[in-house]
Amino acid sequence: MSEMRVVGVLAVDDAAQQTASDANRHPVVLLQETTGKRCLQIWIGLAEAEAIALEQQGRLPERPLTHVLIADVVSALGRTLERIEITEVRGGTFYADLVFDRGLRVSARPSDSIAIALHVDVPIHATEAVLVEAGVLVDDDESETASGEEGESSSGVPDEEEVDRFRAFLDNISPEDFGRGS
């Protein structure tokens, strides 16, 4: 099991479409091992992309979004979320579990799980099997910044240089590289 960090949410062209337009762009969340070289690209919905991006920016709307509501309900019931785990990939679809105190596990979509994890500040993990099947190796030379940090500002938010490197990385891959394509 490897701990992962959210690099960001990006819009990626759908390789199945012949023309590039906003209608053919889909959000993906990028996760990278905190102490390794592998990353995961998980295709997500627009609402989940917005929730993750807002959490990364530390901004939330006046009324709670679904992931905030879930975190509030869990807390009100006296439970504690310990971590999330991305547990498997089947047919190009990722699966995750919310792991609570006393060993309670609840199956959830990775996109929702990531938004909740960012909101309550718990670790995100991926199983070795997921990383072997869907992980992509990122070269060390590409993942280090001039400051010697791994592309993260002092606030814990990925810096623009790191996001630019991942955008360049995405320009050279297709959904098939992650098992999404046919």
Salt bridges, closest charged atoms under 4 A:
ASP13 OD1 - ARG25 NH1 2.65
ASP14 OD2 - HIS26 NE2 3.46
GLU33 OE2 - ARG38 NH2 2.89
GLU48 OE2 - ARG109 NH2 2.49
GLU55 OE2 - HIS67 NE2 2.85
GLU55 OE2 - HIS119 ND1 2.77
GLU82 OE1 - ARG83 NH1 3.80
GLU85 OE2 - ARG83 NE 2.66
GLU85 OE1 - ARG105 NH2 2.37
GLU88 OE1 - ARG90 NE 2.93
ASP97 OD2 - ARG105 NE 3.11
ASP101 OD1 - ARG79 NE 3.06
ASP101 OD2 - ARG102 NE 3.87
ASP112 OD2 - ARG109 NE 2.93
GLU128 OE2 - ARG38 NH1 2.83
ASP140 OD2 - LYS37 NZ 3.71
GLU152 OE1 - ARG5 NH1 3.68
GLU161 OE2 - ARG165 NH1 3.23
GLU162 OE2 - ARG5 NH2 2.55
ASP164 OD1 - ARG167 NH1 3.61
